[in-house]
């Protein structure tokens, strides 16, 4: 039945070899599928069926007589295996889906938790926004109050200047009336003395009794006074006019803050709080230098004016002698620093001279802004991180109309200032920076700086109004402070026992 090759080997042997090869391949594939899907229970049933199928195919192929029958059988087996593979994959997909359901539920629970956290976070954000809005409203309210206070202060200043102008005009009119009365009186006396001489009679005074005529002469009728002129008005005084009062109160041992309150009361806001505080400190610094014989120890001390004479002239509003002493002291210090080879000692000398330059600038600022500006610039050159010098030079720039330079100086003062050591310099810088920010339209930041400055000065109490008794004491001191001024200065410089105010 079977043909043979040319060498005599039967073809049926090749068919049997192919059958065995195919059967072994199926077994290997089956073992691999069993290994992959061993986690599924149905694999055991499929394995038994495949063993049975393998036995049937093996028995059936043992009687095959041609290759076409073998190929058909192989195709059928491949189709059956493909269908089994699809079934297995489908079952595995269902099992994976069933396993993912608990995970999905857990994920949904986590999403719920996340949603609750997001809601809480959103509520916190809303609360923060509401708090910021309330803070902004409060700051705006404070800004409006500060603006109203500033407007009221400006109105009071304008009214005070108007009253001062009216007082000057009234005094001028009174002086004119007094001159006219004096001229009329001289004319009458001249007439009364000349008439008896011509008559040859005795010189008897001619008394004009107006009550006999029933009317008063027109020139003697008192003008009707304005009601506003009869009320008491506080007279403004420049800071230079109050130097003598400051020195007298220092000689009496009055507290610095009480002196500042008194000067603010007499100055009526013509100068800032920092101007007045700096002036008091500068005078005290000069007095301390005089007590320590700092000027007398200078090589050119004999050519300089005396400390008592300098302080007396300063009390009269003339700071030139005191400035000459300070200049000699600063020149001597700069010369010593230039000769010193020790860098730390030289820096310490420059720092001391920088403080002296600030005192020089504060005293000269009473009458000469340009000289004061140069002194504060020298102070910065000697000690660039001197916050006090930056604050004071900003004041001088502002007086001279250089607003941009003043803002630059105030910002440097803030940068170099220590919150505890330089609280006063910070308050002064914040006060002027707040006005600049307000002009620029940044009202919120302006309100913060203004409130910071106002809180500092309120804590000092420098703007507190004096009561009636304090005003009476100030008027008594001011009325008599020139009587024994030289003795007061002598006692102040010699650190003698002081009277209390």
Kinemage of the C-alpha trace (Angstrom):
@kinemage 1
@onewidth
@group {chain A} dominant
@subgroup {mainchain}
@vectorlist {calphas} color= white
{ca unk a 1} P 0.000 0.000 0.000
{ca unk a 2} L 2.745 2.526 0.806
{ca unk a 3} L 5.333 3.560 -1.736
{ca unk a 4} L 9.008 3.686 -0.960
{ca unk a 5} L 11.874 6.165 -1.563
{ca unk a 6} L 14.572 5.412 -4.034
{ca unk a 7} L 16.725 4.071 -1.250
{ca unk a 8} L 14.006 1.636 -0.278
{ca unk a 9} L 12.842 3.351 2.999
{ca unk a 10} L 9.049 3.370 3.439
{ca unk a 11} L 7.220 6.749 3.457
{ca unk a 12} L 5.007 5.632 6.356
{ca unk a 13} L 7.943 5.946 8.675
{ca unk a 14} L 8.113 9.732 7.953
{ca unk a 15} L 4.406 10.084 8.713
{ca unk a 16} L 4.812 8.350 12.065
{ca unk a 17} L 7.742 10.578 12.929
{ca unk a 18} L 5.683 13.702 12.065
{ca unk a 19} L 2.799 12.419 14.208
{ca unk a 20} L 5.046 11.888 17.206
{ca unk a 21} L 6.587 15.335 16.777
{ca unk a 22} L 3.136 16.946 16.658
{ca unk a 23} L 1.938 15.022 19.720
{ca unk a 24} L 5.009 16.045 21.725
{ca unk a 25} L 4.457 19.693 20.701
{ca unk a 26} L 0.885 19.561 21.909
{ca unk a 27} L 2.001 18.130 25.229
{ca unk a 28} L 4.556 20.894 25.706
{ca unk a 29} L 1.971 23.561 24.840
{ca unk a 30} L -0.449 21.975 27.244
{ca unk a 31} L 2.096 21.969 30.067
{ca unk a 32} L 2.827 25.666 29.449
{ca unk a 33} L -0.870 26.557 29.476
{ca unk a 34} L -1.339 24.595 32.690
{ca unk a 35} L 1.568 26.532 34.275
{ca unk a 36} L 0.142 29.917 33.183
{ca unk a 37} L -3.456 29.279 34.227
{ca unk a 38} L -2.840 27.023 37.211
{ca unk a 39} L -4.695 29.552 39.476
{ca unk a 40} L -8.039 28.778 37.772
{ca unk a 41} L -10.036 25.609 38.785
{ca unk a 42} L -11.254 24.820 35.292
{ca unk a 43} L -7.694 24.053 34.160
{ca unk a 44} L -7.865 20.546 35.676
{ca unk a 45} L -10.996 19.596 33.680
{ca unk a 46} L -9.465 20.950 30.473
{ca unk a 47} L -6.284 18.951 31.130
{ca unk a 48} L -8.219 15.688 31.387
{ca unk a 49} L -10.099 16.426 28.184
{ca unk a 50} L -6.891 17.185 26.336
{ca unk a 51} L -5.343 13.886 27.533
{ca unk a 52} L -8.378 12.038 26.258
{ca unk a 53} L -8.244 13.914 22.970
{ca unk a 54} L -4.560 13.150 22.642
{ca unk a 55} L -5.225 9.438 23.104
{ca unk a 56} L -7.996 9.457 20.507
{ca unk a 57} L -5.846 11.351 18.014
{ca unk a 58} L -2.956 8.991 18.658
{ca unk a 59} L -5.111 5.958 18.024
{ca unk a 60} L -6.759 7.489 15.028
{ca unk a 61} L -3.545 8.562 13.369
{ca unk a 62} L -2.052 5.173 13.770
{ca unk a 63} L -4.168 4.040 10.851
{ca unk a 64} L -3.750 7.154 8.628
{ca unk a 65} L -2.700 6.492 5.128
{ca unk a 66} L -1.813 9.929 3.759
{ca unk a 67} L -0.657 13.454 4.712
{ca unk a 68} L -3.902 15.196 3.729
{ca unk a 69} L -5.775 13.445 6.498
{ca unk a 70} L -3.073 14.417 8.970
{ca unk a 71} L -3.193 18.095 7.989
{ca unk a 72} L -6.991 18.193 8.363
{ca unk a 73} L -6.767 16.705 11.797
{ca unk a 74} L -4.075 19.185 12.764
{ca unk a 75} L -6.197 22.147 11.613
{ca unk a 76} L -9.167 20.891 13.658
{ca unk a 77} L -6.970 20.521 16.726
{ca unk a 78} L -5.560 24.012 16.276
{ca unk a 79} L -9.102 25.448 16.033
{ca unk a 80} L -10.137 23.601 19.171
{ca unk a 81} L -7.083 24.879 21.062
{ca unk a 82} L -7.800 28.462 19.899
{ca unk a 83} L -11.377 28.192 21.169
{ca unk a 84} L -10.137 26.858 24.513
{ca unk a 85} L -7.656 29.712 24.722
{ca unk a 86} L -10.427 32.288 24.141
{ca unk a 87} L -12.551 30.636 26.839
{ca unk a 88} L -9.658 30.703 29.303
{ca unk a 89} L -8.897 34.374 28.606
{ca unk a 90} L -12.578 35.244 29.058
{ca unk a 91} L -12.712 33.386 32.391
{ca unk a 92} L -9.565 35.116 33.570
{ca unk a 93} L -11.036 38.503 32.637
{ca unk a 94} L -14.160 37.781 34.690
{ca unk a 95} L -12.043 36.742 37.682
{ca unk a 96} L -9.922 39.917 37.416
{ca unk a 97} L -13.074 42.027 37.199
{ca unk a 98} L -14.475 40.390 40.330
{ca unk a 99} L -11.218 41.098 42.150
{ca unk a 100} L -11.246 44.787 41.097
{ca unk a 101} L -14.718 45.513 42.477
{ca unk a 102} L -13.560 45.727 46.174
{ca unk a 103} L -10.648 47.904 45.073
{ca unk a 104} L -13.033 50.237 43.231
{ca unk a 105} L -15.231 50.502 46.331
{ca unk a 106} L -12.174 51.357 48.434
{ca unk a 107} L -11.156 53.957 45.846
{ca unk a 108} L -14.623 55.478 45.991
{ca unk a 109} L -14.361 55.680 49.778
{ca unk a 110} L -10.979 57.407 49.406
{ca unk a 111} L -12.553 59.808 46.907
{ca unk a 112} L -15.241 60.584 49.469
{ca unk a 113} L -12.550 61.283 52.062
{ca unk a 114} L -10.708 63.487 49.584
{ca unk a 115} L -13.937 65.310 48.817
{ca unk a 116} L -14.479 66.005 52.544
{ca unk a 117} L -10.898 67.271 52.876
{ca unk a 118} L -11.355 69.491 49.812
{ca unk a 119} L -14.558 70.887 51.315
{ca unk a 120} L -12.791 71.666 54.598
{ca unk a 121} L -9.909 73.261 52.718
{ca unk a 122} L -12.332 75.344 50.678
{ca unk a 123} L -14.114 76.484 53.839
{ca unk a 124} L -10.760 77.447 55.370
{ca unk a 125} L -9.917 79.478 52.262
{ca unk a 126} L -13.291 81.215 52.468
{ca unk a 127} L -12.727 82.002 56.153
{ca unk a 128} L -9.275 83.430 55.364
{ca unk a 129} L -10.732 85.601 52.625
{ca unk a 130} L -13.449 86.869 54.960
{ca unk a 131} L -10.818 87.601 57.615
{ca unk a 132} L -8.680 89.470 55.057
{ca unk a 133} L -11.716 91.484 53.982
{ca unk a 134} L -12.477 92.395 57.587
{ca unk a 135} L -8.849 93.402 58.131
{ca unk a 136} L -8.908 95.504 54.984
{ca unk a 137} L -12.130 97.193 56.137
{ca unk a 138} L -10.578 97.887 59.532
{ca unk a 139} L -7.434 99.306 57.955
{ca unk a 140} L -9.542 101.405 55.594
{ca unk a 141} L -11.490 102.705 58.572
{ca unk a 142} L -8.278 103.582 60.378
{ca unk a 143} L -6.982 105.228 57.221
{ca unk a 144} L -10.137 107.325 57.002
{ca unk a 145} L -9.734 108.299 60.638
{ca unk a 146} L -6.092 109.190 60.053
{ca unk a 147} L -7.084 111.207 57.002
{ca unk a 148} L -9.744 113.004 59.030
{ca unk a 149} L -7.222 113.730 61.777
{ca unk a 150} L -4.759 115.035 59.226
{ca unk a 151} L -7.410 117.228 57.609
{ca unk a 152} L -8.441 118.483 61.032
{ca unk a 153} L -4.808 119.221 61.846
{ca unk a 154} L -4.411 121.103 58.584
{ca unk a 155} L -7.563 123.080 59.308
{ca unk a 156} L -6.310 123.876 62.792
{ca unk a 157} L -2.970 124.974 61.389
{ca unk a 158} L -4.694 127.148 58.811
{ca unk a 159} L -6.944 128.626 61.497
{ca unk a 160} L -3.947 129.178 63.759
{ca unk a 161} L -2.036 130.904 60.982
{ca unk a 162} L -5.093 133.005 60.254
{ca unk a 163} L -5.368 133.938 63.921
{ca unk a 164} L -1.680 134.702 64.026
{ca unk a 165} L -2.044 136.949 60.993
{ca unk a 166} L -5.007 138.694 62.589
{ca unk a 167} L -3.059 139.140 65.807
{ca unk a 168} L -0.187 140.700 63.855
{ca unk a 169} L -2.573 143.042 62.071
{ca unk a 170} L -4.281 143.912 65.356
{ca unk a 171} L -0.929 144.596 67.017
{ca unk a 172} L 0.066 146.681 64.046
{ca unk a 173} L -3.143 148.679 64.291
{ca unk a 174} L -2.695 149.109 68.036
{ca unk a 175} L 0.867 150.327 67.543
{ca unk a 176} L -0.351 152.718 64.873
{ca unk a 177} L -3.063 154.015 67.212
{ca unk a 178} L -0.523 154.373 70.015
{ca unk a 179} L 1.772 156.347 67.723
{ca unk a 180} L -1.129 158.550 66.671
{ca unk a 181} L -2.156 159.078 70.310
{ca unk a 182} L 1.454 159.863 71.248
{ca unk a 183} L 1.699 162.349 68.400
{ca unk a 184} L -1.630 163.939 69.378
{ca unk a 185} L -0.531 164.152 73.009
{ca unk a 186} L 2.743 165.787 72.068
{ca unk a 187} L 0.878 168.244 69.914
{ca unk a 188} L -1.492 169.153 72.782
{ca unk a 189} L 1.368 169.512 75.234
{ca unk a 190} L 3.135 171.721 72.764
{ca unk a 191} L 0.045 173.860 72.367
{ca unk a 192} L -0.517 174.150 76.146
{ca unk a 193} L 3.068 175.207 76.702
{ca unk a 194} L 3.148 177.705 73.866
{ca unk a 195} L -0.108 179.580 74.739
{ca unk a 196} L 0.910 180.698 78.249
{ca unk a 197} L 4.249 181.854 76.930
{ca unk a 198} L 2.593 184.106 74.432
{ca unk a 199} L 0.183 185.477 77.034
{ca unk a 200} L 2.952 186.057 79.554
{ca unk a 201} L 1.019 184.274 82.266
{ca unk a 202} L 2.021 181.287 84.363
{ca unk a 203} L 2.361 177.912 82.757
{ca unk a 204} L -0.705 176.127 83.966
{ca unk a 205} L -1.792 172.894 82.417
{ca unk a 206} L -4.888 173.090 80.334
{ca unk a 207} L -7.055 170.151 81.298
{ca unk a 208} L -9.703 169.184 78.823
{ca unk a 209} L -12.542 167.677 80.840
{ca unk a 210} L -14.427 165.672 78.282
{ca unk a 211} L -17.218 164.763 80.665
{ca unk a 212} L -18.253 168.422 80.700
{ca unk a 213} L -18.968 168.276 76.977
{ca unk a 214} L -21.134 165.221 77.314
{ca unk a 215} L -19.282 163.302 74.586
{ca unk a 216} L -15.860 161.750 74.171
{ca unk a 217} L -13.462 162.949 71.524
{ca unk a 218} L -13.596 160.869 68.383
{ca unk a 219} L -9.971 159.754 68.682
{ca unk a 220} L -10.544 158.430 72.215
{ca unk a 221} L -13.464 156.169 71.369
{ca unk a 222} L -12.202 152.598 71.748
{ca unk a 223} L -12.718 150.479 68.669
{ca unk a 224} L -15.235 147.679 68.927
{ca unk a 225} L -13.254 144.511 69.495
{ca unk a 226} L -13.888 141.403 67.475
{ca unk a 227} L -15.254 138.550 69.595
{ca unk a 228} L -12.674 136.124 68.183
{ca unk a 229} L -9.849 138.433 69.271
{ca unk a 230} L -11.049 138.317 72.891
{ca unk a 231} L -10.692 134.518 73.162
{ca unk a 232} L -7.327 133.027 74.104
{ca unk a 233} L -5.333 131.483 71.277
{ca unk a 234} L -2.132 129.499 71.681
{ca unk a 235} L 0.681 131.354 69.947
{ca unk a 236} L 2.913 129.300 67.706
{ca unk a 237} L 6.619 129.348 68.412
{ca unk a 238} L 9.380 128.167 66.129
{ca unk a 239} L 11.673 125.456 67.456
{ca unk a 240} L 14.577 127.921 67.524
{ca unk a 241} L 12.618 130.138 69.921
{ca unk a 242} L 12.118 127.220 72.319
{ca unk a 243} L 15.775 126.212 72.750
{ca unk a 244} L 16.099 128.407 75.843
{ca unk a 245} L 13.007 126.789 77.360
{ca unk a 246} L 14.482 123.327 76.702
{ca unk a 247} L 17.798 124.253 78.352
{ca unk a 248} L 16.020 125.821 81.325
{ca unk a 249} L 13.839 122.731 81.841
{ca unk a 250} L 16.918 120.477 81.570
{ca unk a 251} L 18.526 122.623 84.259
{ca unk a 252} L 15.451 122.123 86.431
{ca unk a 253} L 15.710 118.344 86.051
{ca unk a 254} L 12.474 117.960 84.089
{ca unk a 255} L 11.916 114.581 82.418
{ca unk a 256} L 12.733 114.423 78.687
{ca unk a 257} L 9.221 113.340 77.743
{ca unk a 258} L 7.655 116.206 79.707
{ca unk a 259} L 9.998 118.610 77.933
{ca unk a 260} L 8.938 117.133 74.578
{ca unk a 261} L 5.253 117.496 75.488
{ca unk a 262} L 5.845 121.125 76.490
{ca unk a 263} L 7.680 121.934 73.275
{ca unk a 264} L 4.947 120.232 71.215
{ca unk a 265} L 2.359 122.350 73.059
{ca unk a 266} L 4.233 125.605 72.333
{ca unk a 267} L 5.311 124.594 68.817
{ca unk a 268} L 1.774 123.577 67.731
{ca unk a 269} L 2.927 120.959 65.172
{ca unk a 270} L 5.191 123.323 63.250
{ca unk a 271} L 7.858 120.642 63.690
{ca unk a 272} L 7.459 116.876 63.774
{ca unk a 273} L 7.738 114.714 66.862
{ca unk a 274} L 11.105 113.416 65.710
{ca unk a 275} L 12.462 116.958 65.195
{ca unk a 276} L 11.648 117.864 68.789
{ca unk a 277} L 12.946 114.613 70.288
{ca unk a 278} L 16.153 114.840 68.243
{ca unk a 279} L 16.699 118.471 69.321
{ca unk a 280} L 16.337 117.598 73.016
{ca unk a 281} L 18.765 114.679 72.615
{ca unk a 282} L 21.253 116.876 70.729
{ca unk a 283} L 21.284 119.513 73.498
{ca unk a 284} L 21.731 116.800 76.144
{ca unk a 285} L 24.589 115.282 74.107
{ca unk a 286} L 26.307 118.688 73.901
{ca unk a 287} L 25.872 119.185 77.663
{ca unk a 288} L 27.402 115.744 78.357
{ca unk a 289} L 30.381 116.550 76.129
{ca unk a 290} L 30.877 119.829 77.989
{ca unk a 291} L 30.706 118.136 81.387
{ca unk a 292} L 33.298 115.539 80.334
{ca unk a 293} L 35.705 118.329 79.260
{ca unk a 294} L 35.738 116.928 75.706
{ca unk a 295} L 36.146 120.403 74.187
{ca unk a 296} L 38.714 121.597 76.724
{ca unk a 297} L 40.998 118.642 75.892
{ca unk a 298} L 41.228 119.594 72.220
{ca unk a 299} L 44.642 120.826 70.965
{ca unk a 300} L 42.983 124.047 69.778
{ca unk a 301} L 40.748 124.302 72.822
{ca unk a 302} L 42.078 127.741 73.698
{ca unk a 303} L 40.944 129.106 70.332
{ca unk a 304} L 37.397 127.799 70.717
{ca unk a 305} L 34.568 129.562 72.568
{ca unk a 306} L 33.638 128.515 76.094
{ca unk a 307} L 30.977 125.882 76.685
{ca unk a 308} L 28.826 128.125 78.893
{ca unk a 309} L 28.917 130.941 76.346
{ca unk a 310} L 28.070 128.517 73.527
{ca unk a 311} L 25.126 127.103 75.461
{ca unk a 312} L 23.921 130.616 76.363
{ca unk a 313} L 23.916 131.638 72.699
{ca unk a 314} L 22.181 128.378 71.825
{ca unk a 315} L 19.454 129.223 74.341
{ca unk a 316} L 18.992 132.502 72.474
{ca unk a 317} L 18.575 130.639 69.178
{ca unk a 318} L 22.180 131.054 67.929
{ca unk a 319} L 23.876 127.671 67.468
{ca unk a 320} L 27.065 128.976 65.808
{ca unk a 321} L 29.317 128.733 68.896
{ca unk a 322} L 28.098 125.235 69.757
{ca unk a 323} L 28.636 124.172 66.140
{ca unk a 324} L 32.194 125.559 66.245
{ca unk a 325} L 32.963 123.387 69.284
{ca unk a 326} L 31.429 120.302 67.661
{ca unk a 327} L 33.327 120.928 64.435
{ca unk a 328} L 36.647 121.122 66.334
{ca unk a 329} L 35.833 117.875 68.116
{ca unk a 330} L 34.899 116.117 64.857
{ca unk a 331} L 38.033 117.341 63.040
{ca unk a 332} L 40.233 116.074 65.878
{ca unk a 333} L 38.480 112.689 65.806
{ca unk a 334} L 38.836 112.321 62.030
{ca unk a 335} L 42.534 113.137 62.291
{ca unk a 336} L 43.031 110.482 64.980
{ca unk a 337} L 41.138 107.907 62.933
{ca unk a 338} L 43.254 108.620 59.855
{ca unk a 339} L 46.464 108.094 61.859
{ca unk a 340} L 45.270 104.852 63.489
{ca unk a 341} L 46.525 101.578 61.968
{ca unk a 342} L 44.040 99.456 63.950
{ca unk a 343} L 41.011 98.943 61.727
{ca unk a 344} L 38.621 98.130 64.610
{ca unk a 345} L 39.695 101.234 66.540
{ca unk a 346} L 39.375 103.363 63.405
{ca unk a 347} L 35.837 102.089 62.741
{ca unk a 348} L 34.857 102.800 66.352
{ca unk a 349} L 36.177 106.369 66.022
{ca unk a 350} L 34.246 106.842 62.769
{ca unk a 351} L 31.065 105.586 64.442
{ca unk a 352} L 31.497 108.095 67.304
{ca unk a 353} L 32.177 110.943 64.870
{ca unk a 354} L 29.086 109.877 62.897
{ca unk a 355} L 26.967 110.361 66.037
{ca unk a 356} L 28.592 113.758 66.641
{ca unk a 357} L 27.801 114.737 63.046
{ca unk a 358} L 24.144 113.887 63.681
{ca unk a 359} L 24.162 116.212 66.711
{ca unk a 360} L 25.830 118.896 64.596
{ca unk a 361} L 23.194 118.464 61.890
{ca unk a 362} L 20.278 118.567 64.355
{ca unk a 363} L 21.478 121.817 65.980
{ca unk a 364} L 22.214 123.462 62.630
{ca unk a 365} L 18.840 122.331 61.205
{ca unk a 366} L 17.145 124.939 63.415
{ca unk a 367} L 18.392 127.721 61.135
{ca unk a 368} L 20.325 126.212 58.196
{ca unk a 369} L 18.883 123.224 56.313
{ca unk a 370} L 21.745 123.021 53.806
{ca unk a 371} L 24.406 122.888 56.523
{ca unk a 372} L 22.406 120.247 58.350
{ca unk a 373} L 22.065 118.174 55.153
{ca unk a 374} L 25.848 118.201 54.690
{ca unk a 375} L 26.364 117.106 58.298
{ca unk a 376} L 23.999 114.159 57.998
{ca unk a 377} L 25.576 113.120 54.673
{ca unk a 378} L 28.992 113.190 56.402
{ca unk a 379} L 27.547 111.014 59.168
{ca unk a 380} L 26.404 108.463 56.567
{ca unk a 381} L 29.787 108.554 54.855
{ca unk a 382} L 31.515 107.751 58.153
{ca unk a 383} L 28.987 105.069 59.156
{ca unk a 384} L 26.828 103.901 56.212
{ca unk a 385} L 24.517 101.785 58.403
{ca unk a 386} L 23.605 104.669 60.735
{ca unk a 387} L 19.805 104.499 60.653
{ca unk a 388} L 19.449 107.780 62.565
{ca unk a 389} L 21.536 109.643 59.981
{ca unk a 390} L 19.452 108.193 57.117
{ca unk a 391} L 16.220 109.226 58.838
{ca unk a 392} L 17.459 112.749 59.549
{ca unk a 393} L 18.865 113.347 56.075
{ca unk a 394} L 15.490 112.254 54.720
{ca unk a 395} L 13.891 115.027 56.825
{ca unk a 396} L 16.319 117.557 55.363
{ca unk a 397} L 15.685 116.392 51.784
{ca unk a 398} L 11.966 116.712 52.427
{ca unk a 399} L 12.360 120.265 53.727
{ca unk a 400} L 14.375 121.156 50.638
{ca unk a 401} L 11.650 119.752 48.358
{ca unk a 402} L 13.627 116.717 47.124
{ca unk a 403} L 10.849 114.175 47.667
{ca unk a 404} L 12.439 111.305 45.712
{ca unk a 405} L 15.723 111.590 47.623
{ca unk a 406} L 13.800 111.781 50.880
{ca unk a 407} L 11.889 108.554 50.111
{ca unk a 408} L 15.172 106.873 49.181
{ca unk a 409} L 16.706 107.963 52.499
{ca unk a 410} L 13.689 106.810 54.542
{ca unk a 411} L 13.789 103.382 52.885
{ca unk a 412} L 17.485 103.060 53.750
{ca unk a 413} L 16.649 104.035 57.325
{ca unk a 414} L 14.113 101.193 57.454
{ca unk a 415} L 16.621 98.731 55.958
{ca unk a 416} L 19.394 99.585 58.437
{ca unk a 417} L 17.197 100.100 61.510
{ca unk a 418} L 16.933 97.647 64.375
{ca unk a 419} L 13.328 97.337 65.607
{ca unk a 420} L 14.359 97.610 69.273
{ca unk a 421} L 17.275 100.056 69.079
{ca unk a 422} L 15.946 102.325 66.316
{ca unk a 423} L 12.222 102.302 67.075
{ca unk a 424} L 12.050 106.113 66.865
{ca unk a 425} L 13.825 106.236 63.517
{ca unk a 426} L 11.453 103.574 62.174
{ca unk a 427} L 8.429 105.546 63.373
{ca unk a 428} L 9.663 108.699 61.644
{ca unk a 429} L 10.448 106.860 58.397
{ca unk a 430} L 7.098 105.025 58.429
{ca unk a 431} L 5.241 108.290 58.977
{ca unk a 432} L 6.708 109.923 55.860
{ca unk a 433} L 6.635 106.738 53.748
{ca unk a 434} L 2.931 106.324 54.531
{ca unk a 435} L 2.219 109.748 53.058
{ca unk a 436} L 4.187 108.832 49.929
{ca unk a 437} L 2.338 105.509 49.537
{ca unk a 438} L -0.990 107.264 50.058
{ca unk a 439} L -0.131 109.731 47.286
{ca unk a 440} L 0.786 106.778 45.073
{ca unk a 441} L -2.640 105.176 45.668
{ca unk a 442} L -1.479 102.324 47.929
{ca unk a 443} L -3.832 103.208 50.760
{ca unk a 444} L -3.709 99.798 52.491
{ca unk a 445} L 0.067 99.754 52.973
{ca unk a 446} L -0.014 103.467 53.808
{ca unk a 447} L -2.502 102.786 56.604
{ca unk a 448} L -0.289 100.035 58.041
{ca unk a 449} L 2.795 102.291 58.170
{ca unk a 450} L 0.826 105.236 59.542
{ca unk a 451} L -0.704 103.123 62.306
{ca unk a 452} L 2.724 101.716 63.189
{ca unk a 453} L 4.128 105.254 63.527
{ca unk a 454} L 1.101 106.541 65.424
{ca unk a 455} L 1.209 103.665 67.910
{ca unk a 456} L 4.853 104.431 68.717
{ca unk a 457} L 4.261 108.152 69.362
{ca unk a 458} L 1.085 107.376 71.305
{ca unk a 459} L 3.058 104.976 73.498
{ca unk a 460} L 5.479 107.817 74.287
{ca unk a 461} L 2.619 110.218 74.994
{ca unk a 462} L 4.383 113.094 73.254
{ca unk a 463} L 1.147 114.290 71.652
{ca unk a 464} L -0.807 114.246 74.903
{ca unk a 465} L -2.380 117.616 75.641
{ca unk a 466} L -1.221 119.396 78.775
{ca unk a 467} L -3.793 119.979 81.471
{ca unk a 468} L -4.594 123.391 82.907
{ca unk a 469} L -2.159 123.127 85.810
{ca unk a 470} L 0.681 122.010 83.539
{ca unk a 471} L -0.012 124.903 81.172
{ca unk a 472} L 0.190 127.361 84.071
{ca unk a 473} L 3.531 125.865 85.167
{ca unk a 474} L 4.883 126.089 81.604
{ca unk a 475} L 3.814 129.730 81.360
{ca unk a 476} L 5.559 130.536 84.645
{ca unk a 477} L 8.772 128.797 83.564
{ca unk a 478} L 8.681 130.430 80.139
{ca unk a 479} L 8.068 133.863 81.625
{ca unk a 480} L 11.110 133.682 83.917
{ca unk a 481} L 13.542 131.337 82.188
{ca unk a 482} L 15.647 134.273 80.939
{ca unk a 483} L 16.012 135.836 84.410
{ca unk a 484} L 18.754 133.510 85.681
{ca unk a 485} L 19.703 131.812 82.403
{ca unk a 486} L 23.462 132.083 82.892
{ca unk a 487} L 23.239 130.686 86.411
{ca unk a 488} L 21.037 127.850 85.159
{ca unk a 489} L 23.578 127.008 82.437
{ca unk a 490} L 26.447 127.151 84.922
{ca unk a 491} L 24.676 124.752 87.268
{ca unk a 492} L 23.711 122.497 84.350
{ca unk a 493} L 27.295 122.189 83.078
{ca unk a 494} L 28.755 121.743 86.536
{ca unk a 495} L 26.133 119.088 87.324
{ca unk a 496} L 25.156 120.977 90.465
{ca unk a 497} L 22.019 120.253 92.385
{ca unk a 498} L 18.992 121.038 90.279
{ca unk a 499} L 15.616 122.359 91.105
{ca unk a 500} L 12.565 120.372 90.200
{ca unk a 501} L 9.877 121.857 88.046
